[in-house]
Amino acid sequence: MTAFCLMKLFCQATRNESICSKRFFSTLLTQTPQDGGFSPLWWGNAPRMSTVFGLKAFCTAEKPHTDPKRKAAFGSVGRRIPYRILHVISQDGESLGNMHRAEALKLMDKHDLKLVLLQENAEPPVYRLMTGQQIHEEQMRRAEKRKASPKAVVVQKELSFSSSIAKNDLDTKTKQIAQWIEKKCHVKVTIRQAKGSNVDMFTLFDQILETVSEKATYLSKPRAAREGVSICILRPMSEKELKAHQKAEQQKDSTVKKDENEDLK
């Protein structure tokens, strides 16, 4: 009899707990915060249901077909074409014009060919129909070209002198720097502060750069390497920088001439 009473009490407690849980979750799901009204504290700080129950949100968006940071290798793209309109080139290299990707896939299947992406940045992107042999030959040709192309190696020259250097010696050093810059070398210049010398080492760096300003610029600006020693690195200017420098010099000359004419008047 005692066991039967305990069993009855346990069943009643379980049923009451289930009813309370249902009421709580039904209130939680149906309640929405009112604009301008009071919202319970648990509403803004409550964790997402997916986080509580370990669920992953479902998303119908397609994953990106290509990673922009990774360059795709030359080869067949199969049927994975993310673009709707393509510019297609035939197996013989003739342009077939723009067409829908479905039409391009039909041509590929009809002639038992493969589609290869040639220019992704074009509008529309350019694809070519190729045989497996053509793709293999093009891959071999590109690999040979990469091996044959020499790797650009930058040669760095070094030059050091004291801050008490004479003017003639400084001119000689500057000419040597200009010759190295013409050969596309980087030049590391080290200046040591001489005892009892009040010459500013950074002023010497500026004088050197001013002399070779039509050829070189700073790769590493002057800085103190350690006490009494300062360094900088000069590099050749690019074509773009040379054009900008020449343009600035022309504007400077025209301004000076204009000022001189105004002074004469």
Residue pairs with C-beta under 8 A, 6 or more apart in sequence:
31 43
33 39
33 43
49 55
50 56
50 57
65 80
65 82
66 72
66 82
66 120
72 117
73 139
74 116
74 135
74 138
74 139
74 142
75 116
75 135
75 139
76 114
76 115
76 116
76 130
76 132
76 135
77 115
77 116
77 117
77 127
78 114
78 115
79 105
81 101
81 104
81 105
81 115
81 127
83 101
83 124
83 125
84 100
84 101
85 98
85 99
85 100
85 101
85 124
86 98
86 99
86 100
86 101
86 104
86 124
86 125
86 126
86 127
87 95
87 97
87 98
87 122
87 124
87 125
87 126
87 127
88 95
88 96
88 97
88 98
88 99
88 104
88 107
88 126
88 127
88 128
88 129
89 95
89 96
89 118
89 126
89 127
89 128
89 129
90 96
90 128
90 129
91 111
91 113
91 128
91 129
91 130
91 131
91 134
93 128
96 107
98 124
104 115
104 127
104 129
105 115
107 113
107 129
108 114
108 115
108 129
111 129
113 129
113 130
113 131
114 129
114 130
114 131
114 132
114 135
115 127
115 128
115 129
115 130
116 127
116 128
116 129
116 130
116 135
117 125
117 126
117 127
118 126
118 127
118 128
119 125
119 126
130 138
154 184
154 185
154 186
155 183
155 184
155 185
155 186
156 185
156 186
156 187
156 188
156 233
157 180
157 185
157 186
157 187
157 188
158 187
158 188
158 190
159 173
159 176
159 177
159 187
159 188
159 189
159 190
160 189
160 190
160 191
160 192
161 169
161 170
161 173
161 190
161 191
161 192
162 191
162 192
162 193
162 194
162 197
163 191
163 192
163 193
163 194
163 197
163 199
163 201
163 204
164 194
164 197
164 199
165 173
165 204
170 204
170 207
170 208
173 208
174 208
174 211
174 212
177 187
177 189
177 208
177 212
177 216
177 234
178 211
178 212
178 215
178 216
180 187
181 187
181 212
181 215
181 216
181 234
181 235
181 236
182 215
182 236
184 236
185 236
186 219
186 233
186 234
186 235
187 216
187 233
187 234
187 235
188 231
188 232
188 233
189 205
189 208
189 231
189 232
189 233
189 234
190 225
190 229
190 230
190 231
191 201
191 204
191 205
191 229
191 230
191 231
192 228
192 229
193 201
193 228
193 229
193 230
201 222
201 230
202 222
202 230
205 222
205 230
205 232
208 234
209 216
209 217
209 218
209 234
212 234
213 245
214 242
214 245
215 236
215 237
216 234
216 235
216 236
216 237
217 234
217 235
217 237
217 241
218 232
218 233
218 234
218 235
219 233
219 234
219 235
220 231
220 232
220 233
221 232
222 230
222 231
222 232
223 230
223 231
223 232
224 230
225 231
237 245
